[in-house]
Amino acid sequence: MAHTAASTESLHEALAHLNEAAKESRDEIRKLVNEKYTNVRDTIAGAAQTSAGWVKEQGMEAADKARMTATAVDKSVHSNPWAYVGGAAATGFVLGLLIGRRK
């Protein structure tokens, strides 16, 4: 019986060591996963900020180009209005012909 008690005690001691090693490994793995997750999250957040900045910049450039184009067209119309009136009349006439043929 003394041999069985010693074996049982050794077995409990071995299991305790295994549980302790598993706990340490689990904590290490959890720490590594948290670090990697944080790195991935930070990388994605940085990319999102960069993309948002780029989109905002492109939008501002497009708005500036649209403003410049509108200003150029306005100046052109004011300097030569009859050309635009004639162009609009010709376009209206052609569209009227096309719509009239459908019926």
N, C-alpha and C positions, 0 to 999 in steps of 0.2 A: 504494500500500500504506500509505503514511503516513496517508492519509485514512481508510482502513479501521481502522487501529490507533487513531486518535483517536476514531472513531465507536464502536468497541468499548469503549474506555476511558470515553467519555461514557455509554454505555449501562450499563456496570457501576456507574459513579458514580450514575446515576439510580436504578438498582435498589437500590443501597445506601441511598439517601435514602428510597426507598419502603419498604424493609424497616424502617428506623429509625422512620419515621412510623407504620407498622403496629404495631410493637412498642409505641410510646408510646400509640397509640390502644387497643391491647389491654389494656395496663396500666391505662389510665384507665377503660375499660369494666369491667374486673375490679374495680377499686376501687369504682366506682359500684354495681355489683351487690352486692358485699359489704356496702356501707353500707346499701343498701335492704333486703337480706336480714336484716341485723342489726336494723334498725328494725321490720320485720315480725315477726321472732322475738320481740323485746322486747314488742311490742304484744300478740302472742298470749299470751306468758307472763304479762303483766299481767292480761289478761282472764281467763286460767285461774285465777290467784290470786284475783281478785275473785269469780269464780264459785264457787270452792271455799269461800271465806269465807262467801259468801251461803248456800250449801247447808248448811254447818256451823251457821250461825246459825239457819236455818230448822229444822234437825233438833233443835237445842237447844230452840227455842220449842215444837215439837211434843211433845217429851219433857216439858217443863214442863206443857203443857196436859193431857197424858195423866195425869201425876202428880196434878194438881189435880182432874181428873175422877174418878180412882180414889179420891182422898181424900173427895170429896163423896159419891160412891156409898157408900163404906164408912160414913161418918157417917149417911147416910140409912137404910141397912140396919140399923145398930145402934139408931137411934132408933125405927124402925117395922118390926121384922122380920116381923110377921105379914102385912103387905101383900105383901111380896116372896115369902113362902112360898105365899100364896094365888095370886099371879101365876104362880109357877113351876108350881104344881099345875094351874092352868087351862091353861097352855101345854102341859104334858105330856098332859093329857086330850085337848085338841084335836088334837095331833100323833098321839096314839094312835088317835083316830077316823079321821083321814085315812089313816094307814098301814094300818089295819084294813080300810078300804074298798077299797084297791087289790087285795087278795087275793081 
